[in-house]
Amino acid sequence: MKDISEIRADFPLLGRTVYGRRLVYLDNGATTQKPQCVIDKINEVYTSYNGNIHRGVHAISDMASEAYENAREKVRSFINARSTREIIFTSGTTGSINCVAFSFGERYLKPGDEVVISHLEHHANIVPWQLMCERKGARLRVIPVNENGEIIQEEYLRLLSPRTRLVAVTQASNALGTILPVKLIIEAAHSLNIPVLIDGAQGIQHGVVDVSDMDCDFYVFSGHKIYGPTGIGVLYGKEKWLSEMPPYQSGGDMVENVTFERTTFGDLPFKFEAGTTNFVSAIGLASALDYILDLGREEISKRELMLLSYATERLSAIKGLRIFGNSAEKISIISFLLKDIHQYDAGMVLDKMGVAVRTGTHCAQPVMERYGIKGTIRASLCFYNTEEEIDILISGIEKVTGMFNQKI
Amino acid sequence: MTINEVQDEIINEFSLFDDWIEKYDILIDLGKELPAIDPRFKTKEFLIEGCQSKVWLHPEFDGNRISFTADSDAIITRGIVALLLKVLSNRTPKEIISSDLYFIDRIGLKQNLSPTRSNGLLAMVRQIKLYAIAIDARI
């Protein structure tokens, strides 16, 4: 792996200051910073070949279409899907899940059916299913979690039944960091012929993801959380499902033949890509994936685990600090609270010290309720963070506890 | 003192500090000094919910002026609430309705009142004005 100072130099934003202090960016779970190659790629598209894809017969439209389809192939090989017909570009994880919730629901859900999710889900993997269940008279079932923030596997197995139509779980919790046993979840569901959607928003950027090996039926993720541009996401789906599912949104580019009487839809993957997609960001995402492959996904995992264990050790030593989520398998996210200090107060002071963390419920209110709390402070680390930055977080927290505790 | 005189006084007080941490120290002290709200009013009816912190606000009208008591679960928010009440509590409805709150921006706390910063403060300012408008319409 490259030297850490070389890696950091690839990300121009990491060099900036805020409030006159060096920025310590520990909010990578929300969005990641972009390497120069991604920024350059977006610039390159707009500077040299910005033409609408799949439409024009002219040179720059062809160039853009080719770059877009190459990006699709890059995503396919990155997650080891069988075919580019199984790779749909969307606006992000939320867009991908909404697409499946609508199209899968329309095709397969009947009154009385059940959809199983976990207590760890982000709102994006709760609300679309809730709405789908309301539409279809189906029922949402929730896998409970234990005190460590791990799903209770026996309870999951008990929830599976002939009524279960789909299981939709996250690969890793955005609020606690827990990595879910997705292979086990998928195997159990498949033994009853139940398809599984994996929300990879917090999984794809932390290690090797192989959808063929995992054998999930759907896998979704966002570009901006894996060092790519915003506004682009991926929906991987096994062809047997995608080909049977009706389109989600409709419009241009996804149709084969349109008359006022009847429209026939285009082939996969275009059936699910209505209108002009964010092709610039898709091309930018391919650059980000190249960057990740260049660094090495195993290397990234190793470095992030090292940072996680260093941060966990240092945070645990702070008196009155409680970490939420102590699963044996975690991504580099640490959620915590300081005794008697509101997470918002802590976040406000840390911000002014240059430390960017997220505070609040992390769009995962049910899991906060599970612990009877209103939110946490979340530090989400990634490979470009350093031990020194964790030290700055620690001294920031010490400052916070000093400021508030002496006042109470 | 008029609303603007109080605002100017706050601006002067905060201008002594460049450092953010010192400003927050004042806010923490102010929050601590904020008179407690009657627990009877810490209910859903008087709750202004933000995504990050909560604010409770209770108006009382004596026939001439409206006074407010308030609280928040976050101390910095409580400090800003205390500042807002210094400026807007114990005023006539007309004074409140016509007030222009420029001090928030001038002491550098504008981000706390932006719609995206869902700490309940922006909603609180709106609520104070709504109470004033409703009371003014009644008298």
Interface residues (C-beta under 8 A of the other chain):
Chain A: Y19 H342 Q343 Y344 D345 G347 M348 V349 K352 M353 T359 G360 T361 K374 G375 K399 M403 F404 K407
Chain B: W20 I21 Y24 D25 I28 D29 K32 C51 Q52 S53 D73 A74 I75 I76 T77 N119
